[in-house]
Amino acid sequence: MKASEMGITEKLSSYCQDILEFEVDTDISLVSQGVTSMKLMQLVGKIYEEFNVIVDITDLMEDVSVRTLATLLCSETSTDHDIEQQSAIETPLNEIQRTFWDMQEYSECKKAYNEGVSHLVCGDLDLDLCKQVLIRLVERQPELRTAYYVSEAKPVQRVLEMADVQDKLNIEFADFSGESEPMQAVEQAHRALYATEFDLSQPPNFRVAMWRVGPKKWVVSWVVFHIVTDWWAVDILRKEAALIYSALIKQDGREAKLSTVTPINYNIDCYGERERDEAFWQSRFEAAPAEVDLSTSRRPPIKSYKGDVHLFELTQISYADLNHVRETLSVTMSSFVFSAFNILTSAMSDETDITTGVPFLNRYQPEVQNAVGIFVNSLPIRIGVDKNSHVNDFVLSCHKELLLAYKHGRYPARSILSFQNIKTKLSRSPLYEQLFTYYDNTIVESEYAEFGITVKEIEIPRGTCKYDIAFFVTKQGNALHTKIEYTKALFSEDDITNMVNAYQEILVRIRESQAQPVGDLISDIRAQYFLNNVDEIEHSQSPALSVAE
């Protein structure tokens, strides 16, 4: 090995250890060591920052080790990017943005796609500085001051000058510290915040609220319509806000050291591999997917977006338990827990054709790692549940299908609807009604000792749900937690508790034996948790109206 290659290998090993939080084996593929797509995306950004070389994340999802990556970096030079500078002119919306643009035709749906995050902040918070932080963030992130409107019969976007929006930047304050139950007042205000219907032509298309809940104790919430950005940007804004606040409070004249944000027109509809990606998705949806019903309740003729959230710790299984099995099978943890969710879905619905939405970051260009914007593409992962297969083979098949989908993940999911003229109904989403995501250590709890503040991300019910079920699995230390967002028209809290218990039982059973037939596991789970409700579901579905009707 050349000296330069050895040096790069050492640097990559160091970066991997910092990002992945464990020491990697340089000769074994990153994916087989359990690296998630989110961590790989961070590694792509670090490689670009340090070596000025663009690495496609899908390449890292193949059989790529740190050593082979070092060889690649030695031979590669930076390539030109298909990113254009965004100016103050009108540009058309891409297909992912069009998905959210179309939602404004139905206000309940539009409100369900308000995203955001809340934090409990303890300490001497300077409210005037908070307003200055907000102004600096909007100034440096063009998407936070972008207008979306119709021009010549087509939806377009345009970045406004800071002077056009600065007077509209406000932080909403309320003092609930005198209430007998301050957090109940916060929850009510929080639901109202998420019920906002933004006028997309008049940015900012977000709201910030600060609610005092006690002495030196605040809840800070931010809500934004999904066309503006995806959840990746939450972490970007959180880190930038801390750096800007720190620089302002020190009052030493130094600016916060922030990475450059390149104003972009992220044209993700036109790229070199689009035909290849389209062929892949056409092969997966030659026929329309089955309609999967996880609920025994009557489905409303018009889809309801009123929802709730259920938080649960999986106490009968640990991350270490599953990690041992995952290593044996050489799959990622996200693939492993996703395969268990497919078994759960099949047991609940008695279907073997399962399509589930899985969010994919879709931030291919390293330059956009620090940009606020909507890039995430929720991929419809279609799994055929072979009840005659064994669990280990089924887990491997789910893993392979996820990796293939990620490899072709740039193709807009919205375009798949045109393949077989999939009929859109008012009662359900067209491709899937369940979403699944695995996160690795996502709960943020930070202490800023220099100015006496602690910040902890908290979950507050927002009162909405985009799908029948949105199922999140998160790793927190050695514990696994679930967060279930669910539609109240179809599920009760008891239904969700039963669902989580069944999911935990599946993980326990897989831990105990990977050689058992999938069909036996599905039958056992169905009998133990769901057969009591089978009679209820028969003839319970309302006739579904099509959009044309």
Residue, then its C-alpha position, 0 to 999 in steps of 0.5 A: m500500500k502506498a504511503s498516501e493511501m495508508g494516510i487516507t486509510e488512517k484519516l478515514s478510520s478516524y472519521c468513521q470512529d467520530i461519526l459512527e461512534f465505534e472503531v470500524d474494521t478497515d477490511i470489512s464493508l461498512v454496511s455489514q458492520g451495521v452502518t446506517s444510511m444517515k451515518l453514511m450521508q455524514l461520512v459523504g459530507k466529511i469526505y467532500e469537506e476533507f478531500n474535495v471528492i464526491v462519493d455516491i452514497t449508493d457506492l458505500m452501500e455496496d461491498v465497500s470497506v474503509r480500505t477500498l474507499a481509501t484506494l478510490l480517494c487516491s485515484e479520484t479527483s473532484t468532479d463537476h456537479d449538476i447543481e446550479q446557483q439559485s438566483a432571485i428568478e422563478t424556478p419550477l418546483n421539482e417532483i418532490q416539491r410538487t407532492f407537497w404543493d398539491m396537498q394545499e388543495y385539501s387543508e386537513c392534508k396540508k396541516a398534517y404535513n407541517e413538520g417541526v421539533s420541540h425542545l425543553v430549554c433550561g437556564d438564563l435564556d436571552l430572548d432578544l438574542c433568540k430573535q437575532v439568532l432567528i434572523r441570522l438563520v433565515e439570512r443564511q438559509p435561502e429556503l427559509r425565505t422562499a415563496y411558492y406560487v403559480s406563474e403562467a399556470k405552473p407552480v414555481q419558487r423564488v428566493l426573496e431578499m432578506a429585506d422582504v421577510q425580516d419584518k415578518l420574522n417573529i417569535e411567539f411568546a407565552d407564559f404558562s408558568g402560572e398554570s397548575e399544569p403548564m405542560q398541558a397548556v403547552e400541548q394545547a398551544h402546540r396543537a394549535l401551532y401545527a394547525t397552521e395553514f401557511d400561505l406559501s406565497q408569503p414566506p416565512n412558511f414557518r412559526v417559532a414559539m417560546w412558552r415559559v413553563g417555570p423559572k428559567k424553563w422554556v419550551v421552544s417549538w418550531v413548525v414548518f410546512h414540509i415543502v420548505t425542508d425535511w427533517w435532516a435540516v432540524d439538526i442543521l438548524r439546531k447546531e447553527a442556532a447554538l453556534i450563533y447564540s454562543a457567538l452573540i452572547k460572548q460579545d467579542g465581535r467574532e462571528a460564529k464559525l459556520s460552514t458555507v451554504t450554497p444557494i442551490n436549485y436542487n433539480i433532482d428530476c433530471y440526472g444521468e441515471r433516471e432511466r435506469d432508476e425508472a426501470f427498477w421501479q417499473s419492475r417493482f410495480e408492474a402491478a398495483p400494490a395490494e391495499v394493506d389494512l392494519s386496522t379492524s375499524r371502518r375506514p372513513p370514505i375520506k381519509s382522516y389526518k387526525g392523529d396521536v402518538h404513542l411512545f414505548e420502550l421495548t423492555q424485553i429486548s435490547y440493542a445488544d441482543l439484536n446487534h448480535v443477530r444482525e452481525t451473524l446475518s451481515v445486515t444493517m440494523s435498519s434492515f433487521v428491524f424493518s424485516a420484523f415490521n414486515i412480519l408484523t404487517s403481514a400478521m395484522s393484515d393477513e397479506t403477503d404483498i406488503t408495501t411500506g414507505v421508508p424515507f431516504l435522505n436523497r442528499y447526494q451532493p455533499e454541498v447540500q449537507n448543510a442546506v435547509g431544503i426538501f430532499v427526502n424521498s419516501l420510497p415504497i418498499r415492496i416486500g413479498v412475504d414468502k411464508n415457506s422461507h425461514v426467518n434468516d432468509f427473509v431478513l436477508s431478502c428485506h436487506k437486499e431489497l432496501l439496498l437496491a431501493y436506496k441505490h435507485g432512491r433518486y427517482p421521485a416516488r410521485s412518478i411511480l403512480s403513473f406506471q400502472n395508472i394506480k387509482t387514487k382514492l380519497s380514503r387512503s394514500p395510493l402506494y402505502e398506508q404505513l411508514f417505517t423508519y429506524y433512527d440511531n441515537t436521535i434524542v438530543e440532550s446538550e449542555y452549553a456550560e459556557f452560558g448556563i443552558t441545557v437543551k433537550e428534545i421532547e415529544i409533544p403530540r401534534g394532533t395529526c398523522k400522515y398515514d394510518i401508521a408511522f412506526f419509528v424505532t430508535k436506539q437510545g444507548n442499549a435500549l430500543h424505543t418505538k414512537i407510533e404516530y397513528t390515525k385516531a379514526l382507525f386505531s385506539e391507544d389499546d390497539i397501538t399498545n397491542m401492536v407494539n407488544a406484538y412487534q416486540e414479541i417478533l423481535v424476541r422470537i427472531r432473537e431466539s431462532q432465525a431458522q423458524p419458518v416465516g409462516d409459523l411466526i406470522s401464524d403464531i403472532r396473528a393468533q396471539y395478538f390479532l385473531n380476536n379482531v378478525d370478525e370485526i374487520e369483515h364487511s367493515q370497510s366503507p366503499a372507497l371513493s375515487v378522486a374522479e368520483 
